[in-house]
Amino acid sequence: MDSEKSSTHATLKLFTVSCLKDLKMRYVAAYLLASLGGNANPSASDLEKIIGSVGIEAEADKIKKIISELKGKNLEDLIKEGIQ
């Protein structure tokens, strides 16, 4: 059982995406959720709705930053780059 936990923990570390150190994962997660939902170019309003749905007040500057960094980029390619 302990080896099972260790291998799971190690696997999770491999899939950590380091996008922007000053952004919390919630903004990246909201962008990914919107994209997975079929929205190829999520807007600030889309991200605010997603983040707000869990009771968190979104920071406009961070939303603007994540959109500017990810807009038009292939998310699957970015994730692959983060794994390597």
C-alpha positions as CSV (number, residue, x, y, z in Angstrom):
1,M,0.0,0.0,0.0
2,D,2.8,2.4,0.8
3,S,4.5,1.8,-2.5
4,E,1.2,2.5,-4.2
5,K,1.0,5.8,-2.5
6,S,4.6,6.7,-3.4
7,S,4.1,5.9,-7.1
8,T,0.9,7.9,-7.2
9,H,2.6,10.8,-5.5
10,A,5.5,10.7,-7.9
11,T,3.2,10.5,-10.9
12,L,1.3,13.6,-9.8
13,K,4.5,15.5,-9.6
14,L,5.2,14.7,-13.3
15,F,2.0,16.4,-14.3
16,T,2.5,19.7,-12.5
17,V,2.3,22.5,-15.0
18,S,4.3,25.6,-14.1
19,C,2.7,28.3,-16.1
20,L,3.3,31.6,-14.3
21,K,4.7,31.6,-10.8
22,D,2.7,34.6,-9.7
23,L,-0.6,33.1,-10.8
24,K,-2.5,30.7,-8.6
25,M,-3.6,27.4,-10.3
26,R,-7.2,28.5,-10.0
27,Y,-6.8,30.8,-13.0
28,V,-5.1,28.1,-15.1
29,A,-7.7,25.6,-14.0
30,A,-10.6,27.9,-14.9
31,Y,-9.1,28.5,-18.4
32,L,-8.7,24.7,-18.9
33,L,-12.2,24.0,-17.7
34,A,-13.6,26.6,-20.2
35,S,-11.5,25.1,-23.0
36,L,-12.5,21.5,-22.1
37,G,-16.1,22.7,-22.2
38,G,-15.7,23.7,-25.9
39,N,-14.7,27.3,-25.5
40,A,-11.5,27.7,-27.6
41,N,-11.0,31.3,-26.5
42,P,-12.4,31.9,-23.0
43,S,-13.1,35.5,-22.1
44,A,-12.5,37.2,-18.8
45,S,-16.2,36.9,-18.1
46,D,-16.1,33.2,-18.7
47,L,-13.2,32.8,-16.2
48,E,-14.9,35.0,-13.6
49,K,-18.0,32.9,-13.8
50,I,-16.1,29.7,-13.3
51,I,-14.0,31.0,-10.4
52,G,-17.0,32.7,-8.8
53,S,-19.0,29.5,-9.0
54,V,-16.9,28.2,-6.1
55,G,-17.2,31.4,-4.0
56,I,-13.9,32.9,-4.9
57,E,-13.6,36.5,-6.0
58,A,-11.5,36.6,-9.2
59,E,-8.8,39.2,-9.6
60,A,-9.1,41.0,-13.0
61,D,-5.3,41.5,-13.4
62,K,-4.6,37.8,-13.0
63,I,-7.4,36.8,-15.4
64,K,-6.1,39.3,-18.0
65,K,-2.6,37.8,-17.5
66,I,-3.7,34.2,-18.0
67,I,-5.7,35.0,-21.1
68,S,-2.8,37.0,-22.6
69,E,-0.4,34.1,-21.9
70,L,-2.6,31.3,-23.2
71,K,-4.8,32.8,-25.9
72,G,-4.3,31.1,-29.3
73,K,-2.0,28.5,-27.9
74,N,-2.5,24.8,-28.2
75,L,-3.2,23.7,-24.6
76,E,-2.2,20.1,-25.2
77,D,1.2,21.1,-26.5
78,L,1.7,23.4,-23.5
79,I,0.9,20.5,-21.1
80,K,3.3,18.2,-23.0
81,E,6.0,20.8,-22.7
82,G,5.4,21.1,-19.0
83,I,5.8,17.3,-18.6
84,Q,9.2,17.2,-20.3
